[in-house]
Amino acid sequence: MTVALMWEARAVDGRGEELLTWAKGQALDPAPERRETFRAPQDRVLVITWWDAPYDADLPELPEPDGELVTRAVHRWRFEAA
């Protein structure tokens, strides 16, 4: 089964590039089968990782960034391939 984990955060105004760099620098162990990083207006960063695992598997996720870098808690979602 393929499971996708989504991690989305919004940086403090003007710190989107810093958040993007931070997210790209976070290693996951073990590494996912695939990982993509996106950015959007309002200094938002989205990371999606794909895993060959059961839906409820214990998988590594990106942590919360420093509270001074983001405007709110990270949003996280888990999906399975349909």
MOJO-V295575 format. One record per backbone hydrogen bond with DSSP energy under -1.0 kcal/mol. CO is the residue of the C=O (numbers start at 1). NH is the residue of the N-H. If there is no record, write none. Layout:
co,nh
CO,NH
CO,NH
This chain:
co,nh
1,53
2,81
3,51
4,79
5,49
6,77
7,47
8,75
9,45
10,71
12,15
15,19
16,20
17,21
18,22
19,23
20,24
21,25
23,26
34,50
36,48
38,46
40,44
43,11
44,40
45,9
46,38
47,7
48,36
49,5
50,33
50,34
51,3
51,53
54,57
57,59
66,69
69,12
75,8
77,6
79,4
